[in-house]
């Protein structure tokens, strides 16, 4: 989950962790008026990362992290990082189940499917040739409440990161 990629989807192109829930960041920006950086730092902090870890991950200073969190607290009208984490936790729960689409090698798909079912996840498979290599691949469709768990299971079973797409339909948002 420490994979870093360049994000350009809804704001400035800065580095961000691949495990961050982008739906939460968008809602923090829309509902609370946070900048993308303030929202990202808030989510990372709510996941238990230290100021130093966040700074290293994003390539900013620790004082920059403090500043972004202070601005987020002011906009969210809260007093501390714990209150931000509570709001983000409620927000994540309110977003409802996600549809995860994962592309895995055919030779690993049975292991992934069995493990997902064992962990209580529903999964459907579609197999075909595709991608740049033309190799046979399985496309898995998984409806889950815990996309992080699904990502971890797939990466453990395949032995590497695989292309995954997450779609989530928002239900209701906690009031500011």
N, C-alpha and C positions, 0 to 999 in steps of 0.2 A: 504494500500500500504506500510505499514511499516513492513510487514512480512519479516523476514530475513531467508535466507537459505544458505546452504553451496554450493558453486559453484566449480565444478571441470572440467567444460566443455572445457575451452581453456586457462588454466593457473593454477596458484596456487590456492589451496583451501582456500579462505578467504570468510568472510561473505559479502553478497551483497543484496541490496534491490530487491524484486521480480518485481517491476515495471520498472526496468531499461531495456532499449532496448539493448539486447545482440548483435543484428546485428550492431548497431552503435559502440559498443565497439570493435567488431571484425574489423570493417573498420578502426577505429582510430588506432588500433594496426597495421594493414596491411599497410595502406596508409601513416600514419605519424610516424610509429615506436614507438608508445607509449607502455608502459608496460600495463598489464591489470589493475593494480592499478591506474596508471596515467589516463587511459581512463575512468575508473569507477568514479574517483573523478571529472574528467572534466564533465562527463555527469550529475552527481549529482549537481555540481555547476551550470551548464547550466539550470537545473530545478529550480534554485532559492534557493537552500539550502545554509545556511551559512556555514562558515568554521567549526564552532563549531558543527552544526548539522551533517555535514559529518563525523567529527572526532568521534562523539558519535555513529553514525550509523555503522561505520566501525571498531570501537574499536582502533583508532589510536589517536595521539595527533594533536592539531591544527597546530603545526609547521610541522608535517608530511603532513597534507593536503596542507599547503603552499608550501612545498617542491615538492610534486607531481604536483601541479598546475604550479609551476615555470618550472619544467622539461617539462611538457606538452606544455607550452607556447614556450619554446625554440625549441622543436621539431616541433611544428606547425608553427613556425616563426610568432608569433603574440605577441602583447604587453600587452594584458589584458584579464581578464576573459570574458568580453563582446564579444570580438572577437572570443574566443573559443565557446561561446554560439551561435554566428551567424553561425559558421562553422557547429556545431552540428545540428542546426535547418535546415540548407540547406541539410545536410546529411540525416536527418530523412525524409525530404520531397522527396529526391531523391530515397529513398528506395522503394517507391511505396506502393500500397495497401498490406495488410497482410491478410493471411488466419488464422483465429483464430478458433481452435477446442476446444470446452468447453464441459465438461461432467457435466450435471446437473441432479438433481432428477426429475423424471418424473412428480411428482405433482407440480413442479415449472416451468416446461418447457414452458407451455402455457403463463404464466405471463412474462417470460424472452423474449420469441419470440415476443409477442405483444409489449413489451416495446422497443425492438430493432427495430422493424418495425416502430413504432411511431417515433423513433429517426432517421429514414432514413437509417438503416442498412439492408443489404440483409442477409437472414438467411435460412438455410435448416436444417431439423431435421431428425435424424435417432434414433429409439428407440429399446432397447433390454436389455437383462439381462447381467450383467457383473460385473467386479470389484471383489474385495475380498469377498464382502458380498453376491453377487449373486442377489442383488436388481435390479429392473428395473431402467434403466437410459436412459436419452436422450443425444445423442451426437449432438451438434449444430455446424454447419459449417457456419462461418460468414466471409464475405469478407468486410474489413473495411480499411479506411484511418486512423482511430483513435483507435488503440487497447486499449489505456488507458481508453477511454470513454466506450468501450465495456466491459472491465474488471470491471469498476465501476458499470455499469448497472447490470451486472450479479450478482456481489456481493451484490448489494442493493436488488435485487429481490429474491435471494436465501437466503440471510441473513448470508452468510459466504463465505469464499474463496472456489473455486472449481478448480479441475484440468483443466488447460488451456495450450494449445500448440499453439505457434505462428510461422508461416512460412512466410517468406518474400523473394521475388525474387528481388535482387538488380537491379536497372535500371542504373544509372550513378552516379559517385562520384564527389563531388566538388574537384577541383584541390588544392593541398597543397599550 
